[in-house]
């Protein structure tokens, strides 16, 4: 496959809802759409070197799109797996079902493959987000009424679907999912569809609301500051960026200076690279008609004092104000309490997904606990992969909790 180094990051197509992931100092972009078509371009931006967004022609972009083309895939999600995290798996997307539901790109060989997925994946799932925990990838929701958790075992490339419990998030699309440690996934915002105007779910025995309508934005986890940063979103917000302190689960509004986007931004991509948040593409409306190919940089090296800049310096360091490790205790379900102490993660991966028209809800947060013991009730052995993996989907089931001495398996407590 020939690689083409493009001298202009001013990508020729305006773009919304691309799948984006950071691996080995490269931001990979795949597919997306604008007002006129679903796109299938695949390229990366090298962030190991300094560049300025004032001169987008100097930004090192490498085109990886094969001459034979790729399937269009918009509103999908991307995660890495493999011993060296050298494979990208793309999951879901608008009108993506059947075998194409899961597509894999090998960074080392630069080859694409399509594991055979069970024909039971007939429901369209998009505007979702995957989370990696160990050898498993978790994907929640993806469509109206889809409140089950779907798990991909990356060792065998087999799928399992099971119930998320009665406290599962009601926002099944356009949500944010963040792994706080190897056991806790934080779900923020999202949309359900329909005409319901407010939704909430309990956390820490209280309702946590952000006093503004900003639910279909994007979030990044800055482990250095133990903060989740919520960026822009839909509908309009008076505060384009807000922060959630995961030590105390309190919202705050950081100080932001030096300009930034002067229009409402949604359906964009955002990645935390070093001390910067890289924002690209997106649209200023929910239908993608006013999609863009703009690029922005936000310096977040100093907690709660962020600056819009034009120069990206990969050597810049965080200004740490505290070394306190986060701790939290919350109700995992109505029947028990789980305590966790998140660790400082070494890798930050931002997954891009956009916003669409639909339900307007106040910002809420929920935590789903992923334990390493137990398995779905009536569990049947999924078919293992072979030359042509056949990944079996198991329907919605109750959960069974096994003793920790049993063979480990991941389970969701709702």
C-alpha positions as CSV (number, residue, x, y, z in Angstrom):
1,X,0.0,0.0,0.0
2,X,1.5,3.3,-1.1
3,X,1.7,6.1,1.5
4,X,1.2,9.7,0.4
5,X,2.6,12.5,2.5
6,X,0.2,15.4,2.0
7,X,1.7,18.8,2.2
8,X,-1.6,20.4,3.4
9,X,-3.5,19.3,6.4
10,X,-6.2,21.6,5.1
11,X,-8.1,18.4,4.4
12,X,-10.0,18.9,1.1
13,X,-13.3,17.6,2.5
14,X,-15.2,19.2,5.4
15,X,-15.8,16.4,7.9
16,X,-17.9,15.5,10.8
17,X,-18.2,12.3,13.0
18,X,-14.8,10.8,12.1
19,X,-13.4,7.9,14.2
20,X,-10.1,9.1,15.7
21,X,-7.5,7.5,17.9
22,X,-4.0,8.4,19.1
23,X,-1.3,5.6,18.8
24,X,2.5,6.0,19.0
25,X,2.4,9.8,18.4
26,X,0.1,9.5,15.5
27,X,-3.6,10.6,15.3
28,X,-5.5,8.3,13.0
29,X,-8.6,9.6,11.3
30,X,-11.1,7.4,9.5
31,X,-14.2,8.1,7.6
32,X,-16.9,10.6,8.6
33,X,-19.4,12.6,6.6
34,X,-20.4,16.0,5.4
35,X,-23.7,17.3,4.2
36,X,-23.3,15.6,0.8
37,X,-21.8,12.1,1.4
38,X,-20.4,9.5,3.7
39,X,-16.6,9.6,3.4
40,X,-14.0,6.8,3.6
41,X,-10.6,8.6,3.8
42,X,-8.0,7.2,6.2
43,X,-4.9,9.2,7.2
44,X,-2.8,10.2,10.2
45,X,-1.2,13.3,11.7
46,X,2.3,12.9,13.1
47,X,2.4,14.6,16.5
48,X,5.9,13.7,17.5
49,X,7.2,16.8,15.9
50,X,6.5,20.5,16.4
51,X,4.0,22.3,14.1
52,X,1.8,25.4,14.0
53,X,-1.8,25.4,13.0
54,X,-1.3,28.9,11.5
55,X,0.6,27.1,8.7
56,X,-1.6,24.0,8.1
57,X,0.5,23.3,5.0
58,X,3.4,22.3,7.3
59,X,1.4,19.9,9.4
60,X,2.6,16.4,8.6
61,X,-0.3,14.4,7.3
62,X,0.1,10.9,5.8
63,X,-2.6,9.4,3.6
64,X,-3.2,5.7,4.2
65,X,-6.3,5.3,2.0
66,X,-5.7,2.3,-0.2
67,X,-6.2,2.8,-4.0
68,X,-9.0,0.3,-3.8
69,X,-10.8,2.4,-1.3
70,X,-12.4,1.6,2.0
71,X,-16.0,1.3,3.2
72,X,-17.7,4.5,4.4
73,X,-18.0,4.4,8.1
74,X,-19.4,7.4,10.0
75,X,-20.3,7.7,13.7
76,X,-18.2,4.6,14.5
77,X,-15.8,4.2,17.4
78,X,-12.1,3.0,17.5
79,X,-10.0,1.3,20.1
80,X,-6.6,-0.5,20.1
81,X,-5.8,-4.0,21.0
82,X,-2.9,-6.5,20.6
83,X,0.2,-7.2,22.7
84,X,1.8,-4.1,21.3
85,X,-1.5,-2.2,20.9
86,X,-0.7,-2.3,17.2
87,X,-4.2,-3.0,15.9
88,X,-7.1,-0.6,15.6
89,X,-10.6,-2.0,15.7
90,X,-13.4,0.1,14.3
91,X,-16.8,-0.8,15.6
92,X,-20.3,0.2,14.4
93,X,-21.3,3.2,12.4
94,X,-24.3,4.4,10.5
95,X,-25.8,1.6,8.4
96,X,-23.0,-0.8,9.4
97,X,-24.3,-4.2,10.3
98,X,-23.3,-7.8,9.8
99,X,-19.7,-8.7,8.9
100,X,-18.7,-5.1,8.5
101,X,-19.7,-4.2,12.0
102,X,-16.1,-4.9,13.1
103,X,-13.1,-3.9,11.0
104,X,-9.5,-4.2,12.0
105,X,-6.4,-2.3,10.8
106,X,-2.9,-3.6,11.6
107,X,-0.5,-0.7,12.1
108,X,2.5,-2.8,11.6
109,X,1.5,-4.6,8.3
110,X,-0.8,-1.7,7.2
111,X,-3.4,-4.3,6.3
112,X,-7.2,-4.3,6.8
113,X,-9.2,-7.3,7.8
114,X,-12.9,-8.0,8.6
115,X,-13.5,-10.7,11.2
116,X,-16.7,-12.5,10.6
117,X,-19.3,-11.1,12.9
118,X,-22.5,-13.0,13.8
119,X,-25.5,-12.2,11.6
120,X,-27.3,-11.3,14.9
121,X,-25.7,-7.8,14.6
122,X,-28.6,-6.6,12.5
123,X,-29.3,-3.5,14.5
124,X,-27.7,-0.3,13.4
125,X,-25.4,1.1,16.2
126,X,-23.6,4.4,15.9
127,X,-22.5,7.4,17.8
128,X,-21.1,5.1,20.4
129,X,-17.8,4.8,22.2
130,X,-15.6,1.8,23.1
131,X,-13.5,1.3,26.2
132,X,-10.6,-1.1,26.6
133,X,-10.1,-3.0,29.9
134,X,-7.5,-5.7,29.8
135,X,-8.2,-7.9,26.8
136,X,-11.8,-6.8,26.5
137,X,-13.4,-4.0,24.6
138,X,-16.8,-2.7,26.0
139,X,-19.4,-0.9,23.8
140,X,-22.6,0.4,25.3
141,X,-25.9,1.1,23.5
142,X,-25.7,2.7,20.0
143,X,-29.3,3.1,19.2
144,X,-32.7,3.9,20.7
145,X,-33.7,1.1,23.0
146,X,-30.2,-0.6,22.9
147,X,-29.3,-0.5,26.6
148,X,-27.2,-3.7,26.7
149,X,-23.4,-3.9,27.0
150,X,-21.5,-5.6,24.2
151,X,-18.1,-7.0,24.9
152,X,-15.4,-8.0,22.4
153,X,-12.8,-10.6,23.6
154,X,-9.8,-9.5,21.6
155,X,-7.9,-12.7,22.2
156,X,-10.5,-14.9,20.5
157,X,-12.3,-12.1,18.6
158,X,-15.7,-13.2,20.0
159,X,-18.6,-11.1,21.0
160,X,-20.9,-11.3,24.0
161,X,-23.9,-9.2,24.7
162,X,-25.5,-8.9,28.2
163,X,-27.7,-6.8,30.3
164,X,-26.2,-3.6,31.9
165,X,-28.7,-3.7,34.8
166,X,-31.4,-1.4,35.9
167,X,-29.1,1.6,36.5
168,X,-27.7,1.5,33.0
169,X,-27.3,5.0,31.4
170,X,-30.3,6.2,29.4
171,X,-28.2,8.1,27.0
172,X,-27.4,5.4,24.5
173,X,-25.8,7.6,21.8
174,X,-23.5,10.7,21.8
175,X,-22.4,9.8,25.4
176,X,-18.9,9.9,26.7
177,X,-17.3,6.7,28.2
178,X,-14.1,7.1,30.2
179,X,-12.1,4.3,31.9
180,X,-11.1,5.7,35.3
181,X,-9.2,2.5,36.2
182,X,-9.4,-1.1,35.2
183,X,-12.8,-1.5,36.9
184,X,-14.8,1.7,36.5
185,X,-16.2,3.3,33.4
186,X,-17.7,6.7,33.7
187,X,-20.6,7.5,31.4
188,X,-21.5,11.2,30.8
189,X,-24.4,12.7,28.9
190,X,-25.8,11.2,25.8
191,X,-29.1,11.1,24.1
192,X,-32.0,8.7,24.0
193,X,-34.3,10.0,21.3
194,X,-37.9,11.0,21.5
195,X,-39.3,14.1,23.2
196,X,-38.2,13.7,26.8
197,X,-36.6,16.9,28.0
198,X,-34.8,15.8,31.2
199,X,-33.3,12.6,32.4
200,X,-31.1,11.7,35.4
201,X,-29.7,8.8,37.2
202,X,-28.2,8.5,40.7
203,X,-24.5,8.8,41.6
204,X,-23.1,9.0,45.1
205,X,-26.6,9.0,46.5
206,X,-27.4,12.3,44.8
207,X,-28.3,13.7,41.5
208,X,-25.3,15.5,39.8
209,X,-26.4,18.1,37.3
210,X,-24.5,20.5,35.2
211,X,-26.6,23.6,35.1
212,X,-26.6,23.9,31.4
213,X,-27.8,22.0,28.3
214,X,-24.6,20.5,27.0
215,X,-25.0,16.8,26.6
216,X,-23.7,15.9,23.2
217,X,-20.2,17.1,23.6
218,X,-16.9,15.2,24.0
219,X,-14.9,14.5,27.1
220,X,-11.2,13.9,27.8
221,X,-9.7,12.5,30.9
222,X,-6.7,14.5,32.1
223,X,-5.1,12.1,34.6
224,X,-2.5,14.7,35.7
225,X,-5.3,16.8,37.2
226,X,-7.8,14.1,37.9
227,X,-10.3,15.9,35.7
228,X,-12.7,15.0,33.0
229,X,-13.0,17.9,30.6
230,X,-16.3,18.4,28.7
231,X,-15.9,20.2,25.4
232,X,-18.6,22.1,23.6
233,X,-21.5,19.9,22.4
234,X,-25.2,20.2,21.7
235,X,-27.3,22.2,22.4
236,X,-25.6,25.6,22.9
237,X,-23.7,26.2,26.1
238,X,-22.7,29.4,27.8
239,X,-19.5,27.6,29.0
240,X,-17.8,25.8,26.1
241,X,-15.6,23.8,28.4
242,X,-16.3,22.5,31.9
243,X,-14.4,20.2,34.2
244,X,-15.5,17.3,36.5
245,X,-13.2,16.7,39.5
246,X,-13.3,12.9,39.9
247,X,-11.9,13.1,43.5
248,X,-15.0,14.9,44.7
249,X,-17.3,14.6,41.6
250,X,-17.8,18.4,41.5
251,X,-18.2,20.5,38.4
252,X,-16.2,23.7,37.7
253,X,-15.6,26.1,34.9
254,X,-11.9,26.7,34.0
255,X,-10.5,30.0,32.9
256,X,-10.0,30.0,29.1
257,X,-8.1,32.8,27.3
258,X,-6.9,33.8,23.9
259,X,-9.9,33.3,21.7
260,X,-10.8,29.8,20.4
261,X,-13.7,28.8,18.1
262,X,-16.2,31.6,17.7
263,X,-19.0,29.4,16.7
264,X,-20.9,26.5,18.2
265,X,-18.9,23.3,17.6
266,X,-20.2,19.8,17.6
267,X,-19.6,16.4,15.9
268,X,-15.9,17.2,16.0
269,X,-12.8,15.2,16.9
270,X,-10.8,15.9,20.0
271,X,-7.6,14.2,21.3
272,X,-5.4,14.9,24.3
273,X,-1.8,14.9,23.1
274,X,0.7,15.7,25.8
275,X,-0.3,19.1,27.3
276,X,-2.7,20.0,24.4
277,X,-6.2,19.2,23.3
278,X,-6.2,18.9,19.5
279,X,-9.6,19.7,18.0
280,X,-10.4,19.2,14.4
281,X,-13.3,19.1,11.9
282,X,-16.8,19.1,13.2
283,X,-19.9,21.1,12.3
284,X,-21.8,24.2,13.5
285,X,-25.2,22.5,13.2
286,X,-26.6,19.1,14.0
287,X,-27.1,18.1,10.4
288,X,-23.5,18.5,9.2
289,X,-24.5,21.1,6.6
290,X,-21.9,23.5,8.0
291,X,-19.1,21.0,8.6
292,X,-15.6,22.3,8.6
293,X,-11.9,21.3,8.3
294,X,-10.7,23.7,10.9
295,X,-8.0,22.9,13.5
296,X,-7.6,24.3,17.0
297,X,-5.2,23.8,19.9
298,X,-5.9,24.3,23.6
299,X,-2.9,24.4,26.0
300,X,-4.1,22.6,29.2
301,X,-0.7,22.4,30.9
302,X,-1.9,24.4,33.9
303,X,-4.9,23.2,35.8
304,X,-8.0,25.3,35.4
305,X,-6.1,28.0,33.3
306,X,-6.3,27.0,29.7
307,X,-5.0,29.0,26.7
308,X,-5.9,28.7,23.0
309,X,-2.6,28.6,21.1
310,X,-1.3,28.0,17.6
311,X,2.1,26.3,18.3
312,X,2.2,22.6,19.2
313,X,5.4,21.7,21.2
314,X,5.6,18.0,22.0
315,X,8.2,18.7,24.7
316,X,6.0,20.9,26.8
317,X,5.3,19.5,30.3
318,X,2.3,19.8,32.7
319,X,2.4,22.2,35.6
320,X,1.4,20.0,38.4
321,X,-0.2,21.6,41.5
322,X,-0.8,18.4,43.5
323,X,0.3,14.8,43.6
324,X,-2.8,13.6,45.4
325,X,-4.2,10.4,43.9
326,X,-7.9,10.3,43.3
327,X,-10.2,8.1,45.4
328,X,-13.9,7.7,45.3
329,X,-16.7,5.7,46.7
330,X,-20.0,5.3,45.0
331,X,-23.1,3.0,44.9
332,X,-22.5,0.5,42.2
333,X,-26.1,-0.8,42.5
334,X,-29.0,-0.8,44.8
335,X,-27.7,-3.9,46.5
336,X,-24.1,-3.0,47.3
337,X,-21.3,-0.5,47.5
338,X,-18.0,-0.7,45.7
339,X,-14.9,1.3,46.5
340,X,-12.2,2.0,44.0
341,X,-8.9,3.9,43.8
342,X,-8.1,4.9,40.2
343,X,-4.5,4.9,39.2
344,X,-2.7,7.4,37.0
345,X,-3.2,6.0,33.5
346,X,-0.2,6.2,31.2
347,X,-2.0,6.5,27.9
348,X,-4.8,8.9,27.1
349,X,-6.9,8.0,24.1
350,X,-9.6,10.3,23.0
351,X,-12.3,8.9,20.8
352,X,-14.2,11.2,18.5
353,X,-17.9,11.1,17.9
354,X,-20.4,13.7,17.0
355,X,-23.8,15.1,17.8
356,X,-27.1,14.6,16.0
357,X,-30.6,16.1,16.4
358,X,-32.7,14.6,19.1
359,X,-33.2,14.6,22.9
360,X,-32.1,17.5,25.0
361,X,-31.1,16.5,28.5
362,X,-29.2,18.2,31.3
363,X,-25.7,16.9,31.7
364,X,-25.6,13.9,34.1
365,X,-23.0,11.3,35.0
366,X,-23.2,7.6,35.8
367,X,-20.7,5.0,36.7
368,X,-20.8,1.4,35.5
369,X,-18.5,-1.0,37.4
370,X,-16.8,-3.7,35.4
371,X,-15.7,-6.5,37.7
372,X,-13.3,-9.3,36.7
373,X,-15.4,-12.1,38.3
374,X,-18.5,-13.8,37.2
375,X,-20.2,-14.2,33.9
376,X,-23.7,-13.9,32.3
377,X,-26.2,-16.4,33.5
378,X,-26.9,-19.2,31.1
379,X,-23.6,-18.4,29.5
380,X,-22.8,-20.6,26.5
381,X,-19.3,-20.9,25.0
382,X,-18.9,-18.5,22.1
383,X,-17.5,-19.8,18.9
384,X,-13.8,-19.3,18.7
385,X,-12.0,-17.6,15.9
386,X,-10.4,-19.7,13.1
387,X,-9.3,-18.7,9.7
388,X,-12.7,-17.0,9.4
389,X,-13.7,-16.0,12.9
390,X,-17.4,-16.5,13.7
391,X,-18.3,-14.2,16.6
392,X,-21.5,-15.2,18.4
393,X,-23.7,-12.7,20.0
394,X,-25.4,-13.8,23.2
395,X,-28.7,-12.1,23.9
396,X,-29.7,-10.0,26.9
397,X,-29.4,-12.0,30.1
398,X,-29.3,-11.7,33.9
399,X,-26.0,-11.6,35.6
400,X,-24.4,-14.2,37.8
401,X,-21.7,-13.3,40.3
402,X,-19.1,-15.9,41.0
403,X,-16.6,-16.3,43.8
404,X,-13.3,-14.4,43.1
405,X,-11.6,-17.8,43.2
406,X,-13.4,-18.8,40.1
407,X,-11.9,-18.4,36.7
408,X,-11.9,-14.6,36.0
409,X,-14.3,-13.2,33.6
410,X,-15.6,-9.7,33.2
411,X,-19.1,-8.7,34.4
412,X,-21.1,-5.6,34.6
413,X,-22.9,-4.6,37.7
414,X,-25.9,-2.4,36.9
